[in-house]
Amino acid sequence: MKVRQFCCGCSLRTGAIIVGVVETLGGLIEVILYIVAAAEAEPDPREKENILDALDTIRVSNIILAGVTIILTILSALIILGVKLLYTRTSWW
């Protein structure tokens, strides 16, 4: 059985581009938020013990999440590129 339409009734090409654009934009926003969160992480002045370890863990976690999100955003952009190349039948290599 071959799928011929996207879930809302538009073509598969249009649906794949919609998914790719939404995913790419969401990924870019997410990367910015992770970087800002890593830069703005400050210790709680009420906490005395192990605060530097916790702060480093928060920063490293946000940087790792930003890296993973960058990879996923690139893959989302490749969806758009793949659809455009598939439907233009142009070889890019």
Secondary structure, 3 states (H helix, E strand, C coil): CCCCECCCCCEHHHHHHHHHHHHHHHHHHHHHHHHHHHHHCCCCCCCCCCHHHHHHHHHHHHHHHHHHHHHHHHHHHHHHHHHHHHHHCCCCC
